[in-house]
Amino acid sequence: MQRATKLALDATEAAQPERTGIGIYSEKLLFHLAHLLITDPSRPFRAVLGFRPGPFFQWAWSHTWPMPFSISPLLDPWLRFPRADLFHGLNQWLPERRYPIQVVTLHERYPSLSTSYSTPDFQRYMAERIEKATRRADRIIAVSDSVRQQLLAHDPTLGNKIRVIHHGVDPPRLASQDEMNAFHKSVLGFVNGERFFLNVGAIQTRKNIASIALALRQVPGFKLVLAGGDGYGAEEIRTLIRKEGLQDRVVFLGHTQPDTLRLLYLTATALVFPSFEEAFGMPILEAMGYGLPVITSDTSAMPEIGGNAALYVDPNNISYIRDAMLLVAEDDTLARDLGRRGRQRASEFRWEDCASQTWKLYQEVLQEHT
C-alpha cells in the first residue's frame, strides 16, 4: 500500500478571533484545500493544521475545521506532530528545523521601500524572519506579481522558487433597504441620509489615512468611515483629525465583523484606499464585488489588483485624492461604470482558484522530490 503523504500547514492566523488579511487568506485557503485533499485520486494524503502555543491554540479548539484536517500545537523544536513531508508556512515563517519540503507564502513587498511604516524593532524582526524563510523555502508563494518583482530585485537567485498566486474574494451578500437604513441609524449614527466614503484596514501610517482626512476637508457634505483597528501611527492620525476639526465627520468603527463590512460596502459612496504600499489590497476586491467604486493608489500591487476598474491617484498628492472623491461623488454615470467594471474584476479572483493553484504547487514540488 502506498504510504500517505503528510502535509502540515501553519494555520495559526486562521484561528484569530479578529481575522484580517493573512487570517482570511489562511482560513479560506485551508477550507478549499480540504476538498482537494479528499477528492484527489493521485495519492493518499494526511494533513494537519499546526497552531502556535498559547491563545492561538486555545482559539483553534473553538473552531470547526474541515475534514480531513486534524489539529496540533505547533512547537518549533518539535517537528513530529506528525512528521510531515511538506510544511507550508502561511504567514511568511518557517520553523528553525526543516521539513523535507518547505513552502512559504509571502504577504509583504520585501524589503519595504520605507522605514516609516513600523518600529525599527519590528522591521528588524520581520526582515530576519522573511530572509530566513525565503532562503530556506523550496517554493515561495507571492500573493502578487508586485511582491515577486520586489523580492527578485532584492535577490535575483530566488526566481525559480517563486510562484504568484492571488487571493480570492467571497461573493457579495446583498441586503434589503430596511436593513441598510437600520444600519445607518444604529451603527453609524446617521439619521439624515448622510453620504460617506469608506476606508477598510488598520488605521496606520502606511494606509495614508491622514491624506484621506485632509482631502475630506475639501469635499463638503460627506463623512469618512474608518473600518479597522489601530496600527502604527494611529494616535498621530487621530490627533490630526482633531486638529483639523474633522472629529464630527470621521467615524471610527474599529475592527469590523463581516456582516458590518458587507453593509458598509453596500451603502458607501466609494472605497478610498490610497495606501503608500500594498502587497495585495483585499478591500479593493471586496468593494468591487459589491459594485462600490474604488479610489486607490497607482503604486505597488494596487493597479495589478484593481485592473481597469478603479480610479488611480498618486498617494502623495492630496489634491488628486480630493479630485477623485469629488468626481465619484458628483458623476453618477462614472460611479455606475466603475461599479459594473468592479463586479466583473472581482469575479476573476476566486478562492477556489487560489487553492487549486496552491495544490498544483504542492504536486509540483512533491514530484521533484520523489
N, C-alpha and C positions, 0 to 999 in steps of 0.2 A: 504493500500500500504506500502511495506517495506521501511523504511527510508534509504536514501542513506548514505553509509559510506563515511566519509570525510577524505581524505588524504592530508597532506601538506608536501612538500619537500623543504628544504633549497637548492635552486638551484643557489645560488649566484655565485659560481665558474664557472658555465656553461656560464655565461654572460661575463666573462673576454674576452677582445679582443685578448689577447695573452695567450691562454689556455695552461697549462702544465698538469701534470698527473692528479691532482684532478679535474681540469676543464674538461678534456677529459672524465674522468670517469662519472662526473655529467651529461654532455651533452649526452653521449651515453646511459647511463642508463635510463634517463627520456624519450628519444626518443623511446627506445624499450619497456619501461613500458607503454607508451601511447597505443600501440597496444593491450597489455594485458588488460588494463582498458576498452577498447572498446569491446573486444571480450569475456571477462569472463562472463558467464551467472549466476554465483553463487549468486551474489548480486549486487545491483546498487552502483556505486561509483561516488563521486565528488572529483576532485583533483585540487590542487592549487600549483603553484610554488612561493615560497617566495624569495624575493631578499632584501638584506640589503640596507638601505637608502644610498643616495649619488650616486657616479658614477656607482655603481653596478646596481641600479635600472634604471638609465639612459641608461646603456648599454642593459639592459633587453628589453627595449622598441624597440631597433633597431633589435632585433632578431624575427624570426618567430618560435613560439613554437607549438608543435603538439597538436592537439585536443586529448582528451578533457580538457587539462590543461588550467586553467586561471592563471593570474599572479597578485601578490600583493606585496606591500612593507612588509618586514619582520621586525617588530618592537618588540623588546624583551618584553616590558611590555604589549604589545597589542596582545593578543592571540586569537582574534576573527576576523580572516582575510581569510576565516571564521573559526570559532571554529572547530578544526579538531579532529577526533577520534584517528588518528595516525599521528605522526610527525616523519619525517626521516631527521636527520642531515647528509648530505652527506660529510661533512668536519669536522668530529670529534668535533662537537659542538652541544649543546642542549640549549634551552632558559632557563632562570632562573626559570620562572614559567612553570610548567609541563603540558603536554598534558596527556590524559588518557593512551595512549600507546606511547612509545618513542623508536625509533630505531636510532642507530648512526653507521656510517662507520668509522673505524679506519684505517688510511693510514700510520701510523708510527709504527715502533717497539718501544714499550714503556715499561719501560723507556729506553732511548737510552743508549748504552754501553759506550758512550764517551761524554764528555762535550766540545769537541774541534770543534764541527760542527756548532755552532751558538753562539750568545752572551748570557751571563748569564741572562739578562732580558728576552730574547726570550725563553730561556729554562724554566724559572720560569712561564712565561705566558702559554706556551704550556702544561707544567706539570699540572698546575691548571685546564686548560681547559679540558684536557683528563681525569684527575681524576674525575672531576665533571660529565662529560658525561658518562663515563663507569660505575660509581657508580649508576647513576640515570636511565640508559637505561634499557628497558625491553629486548632488544636484541642488541648485538654488532656484526656488520659485520666486520670480519677481512679479509683484502684483500689477505692474505696468511697464511699458517699454521705457518710460521715463526713469524708473528705478534701475532697469537694466543698463541704460546708457550711462547713467552717472556712476554705477558700480564699475562698469568697464573702463570709464575714464580714470577711475581710481586704480584699477587693477586689471589690465587687459588680458591677463592669463586666465581669468575666470570665464572667458567666453563660451567654452564648450560645456560648462556646467549649467548655464543659466537658461531657464525656460520662462517665458512670460505667460502667466495665467491670470486673467482678470477675475475680479469678484463678480458675483451676480447681484440681482436685486429682486425682492419679492414683488409679486403682482399687487396692484393697488386694491384697497378695500374702500368702497365708497360709503357715503353717509347721507342720511336724509337732511333736508333743510332744517327741520326741527332740531335734529341732533347738533348741527353746526351752530344754530342760533343759541342753543343752550350752552354749548362750549364757549362761545364768545362771552357770554354773560358770566358763567360760573367759574371758568378757569382764567380767562384773560381779563375779566372785569370790564369788558366793552359793552356799552348799552345803547350807543348812538350810531351803530353801523360803522365804527371806526375801521379804516383800512390799515394794513400793516405789512411791512417787509419782515422777512424771516431769515435768521441765520441759525444753522444747526451745527453743533460741535462745541468742544471745550472753549471757554472764554479764556483765551490766551493770546500772547503776542503774535505767534505765527499765523493765527487766523485773521489778523488785521481788523479786529472789531473796532478799534479806535477810529480807523478811516471810515468805516460804515457810519459810526455815530457822527463824525464831523460832516459827512455828506448829508446825513439826515437833517442837519440844521437848515439846509437849503432845499428841502423837499417838504413844503408845508402840508399839513393835514394828514400826515402819516405817522404811524408809530413803528417801533422796531421791537420784535420779539426775539430774544436770545434763548435758544433751547440747548443748554449744555452746562455741565458743572464747571467750577473754577479750575483753571490751569495756571501755568506760569505767566505772570504778568496781569492776573485778573484784578488785583487791587488797584493797579495803576489805571486800568481801563475803567473801573467803577469811579475812580477819582476824577478822571477826565469827563465822564458823563455828568457827574455832579457839577463840576466846574463850568461846563458849557450850558448848564441849566436844562439838561435833557432828561432828568430823572423821571419826569412825568410822561415822557414819550418813549421810554425804554422799559420793557417788561423782561425781568429775569425769571425764567421758569426753572432753572437748574436742570439736572439730568432728567430727560423726558422719556416716559414709557411709550411703547409703540402705538397704543391707541391714541394718546395725546398727539404724538408726532403725525399720525395719519390725519387728524383734524386740522393741524397746523398747515400741512401741505395742501389740504383741500380748501382752505379759506384765506391763505396769504395772497398778497399781490405778486410777490416774486421771492425766490430764494436769492439772497445777496451773499455771495461766497467768494470774496476776493482775497483768498489766502495768499501769503507770500510764497508758500511752498506746500505741495501735497504729493504724496506718493500715489494716491488714487483719488479720493474725494467722493466717498459713498453718498453723502447728501445730494450731490449733483444728480445721480441716477434716481435716488428715491424721489426727489422733487419732480423730475421729468416723468417718472412713471405716473404721477398724479396730474400731469399736464400743467404743472406750475412753471412759469417762465424762470429761467436761471440766468443770473448775472454772476460771472466768475472770472478768474484771472487768466491772462494769456501766457502763463508760465508753468513750468514743471508738468505734472500729469494732467492738469485740468483740461487743456484742449484735446488731449488724447481721449479722455472720458466723455466730454461733452460733445465732441464732433461738431456737426453743423447746426446743433440745436440749442446753442447758448449765445448770450451776448458776452463778449470778452473785453476786459478792461486791463489797463496797467495798474497793478495793485498799489503802486507808489504814487498814483495820481488821483487825489481825492475828487477833483473836478470830473474826471472820467467816470468814476463810480457814481457821483451825483447825476451826471447826464444820463447814464444808463438807467438809473432808478426812475428819473423823470420820464424817460422815453417809454418804459414799460407801463408806467402808471397812466400815461396820457394817451397812448396809442393802442386802442383795443384790438385793432387788426394785427398789429405786431405781436401783442400778447397772445392772441389766439393761435397765430402761426408758430410761435415758439412752443406753445403748449402741444400743438399737433406734432411738430418735429421731435419734441422731447419724448412724447409717448412712444414714438417709433424708435428713437435711440435707446430708450430704456429697455425695450423689448428684445434688444440684441444682447443683453447681458443676463444670463440665466445661471442660477446656482447649479443646475443640472450639468451645464457645460463646464463650469469650474471643477466640479467633482469628476466628471468624465476625463478631462484633460489631466487632472492630478492622478487619476487611476492609470492612465496610459503612461504617465511618467514613472509610476511605480513599476509597471510591467517592463518598461524600457530598461531601467537600471537593474532590476532583478535579473533580466535576461543577460545583461552584461556580466553579472557575477555568477552565472550558472556554470 
